[in-house]
Amino acid sequence: EAGVAQSPRYKIIEKRQSVAFWCNPISGHATLYWYQQILGQGPKLLIQFQNNGVVDDSQLPKDRFSAERLKGVDSTLKIQPAKLEDSAVYLCASSFSRDLFNYGYTFGSGTRLTVV
Amino acid sequence: LAKTTQPISMDSYEGQEVNITCSHNNIATNDYITWYQQFPSQGPRFIIQGYKTKVTNEVASLFIPADRKSSTLSLPRVSLSDTAVYYCLVGENNDMRFGAGTRLTVKP
C-alpha cells in the first residue's frame, strides 16, 4: 500500500512569512495526526483529526497555527506568521482508527521547515 | 498520562544483543506499551507493542514485568542499520506521547 505522503520535503522561509504543509494519509485511514519535531526531541502532537473533525488540538499554538481536513482525506497545516522557534520537522501520521493498539500509526517522512 | 524515562543514548557493536529499558512508574491499568524506531530524515516506525509478559516479532522482543512499571526492548544481533532513535510510548489509544527517546549507535 502507498504510505503517508507529505509535501514539500523542505521549506525555508523568513520569519513573519506564512507557510503551508500538505499531507495525504493512507487510503481508508480515518485518523490523521500532525506532529512537530524539534531537532533532538521526540515528536510533539499538534492536532488529531477523526475524519474531518478535530479530536485534540490542545497543543496547537492557535494564534499562529491552523489545520484543516475538509473532506476527511488530505490535510493542510499552516503557520502564519512563522517564528524562528517554528524551525522543525512537521510529521503527518495516519491510522485506520483511534484504536492504536490494534492499528498503530504510519508516519510520513515529514517536511523540514527552516525559519531564518 | 504516564511519564516515561529512557536512557538518552547507548552504544553497541555489530552482532550484540541490545536491551533498552523504559521506566513508566505511573502506568495506568488500560495503558499499553509501544516502541517506535526513527532513522534520520524519516518518520518514526512501529517496532513492537505489548500489554504484559513477553511479546516477540521478527524484529524485536518486548519484556514487561508483572508490575508493568518498566519494559525492555530487546534487539537481537544488531547491525549498523539499527542505528536510530528508539521511543517508548505508554498510553491508551490516542493519548500516547513521545519522549526524547534513546539514541542507539551501533559500531562496527
Interface residues (C-beta under 8 A of the other chain):
Chain A: V4 T31 Y35 G40 Q41 G42 P43 K44 L45 Q48 V55 D56 L91 A93 R98 D99 L100 F101 G104 Y105 T106 F107 G108 S109 G110 R112
Chain B: Y32 T34 Y36 S41 Q42 G43 P44 R45 F46 Q49 Y87 E92 N93 N94 M96 R97 F98 G99 A100 G101
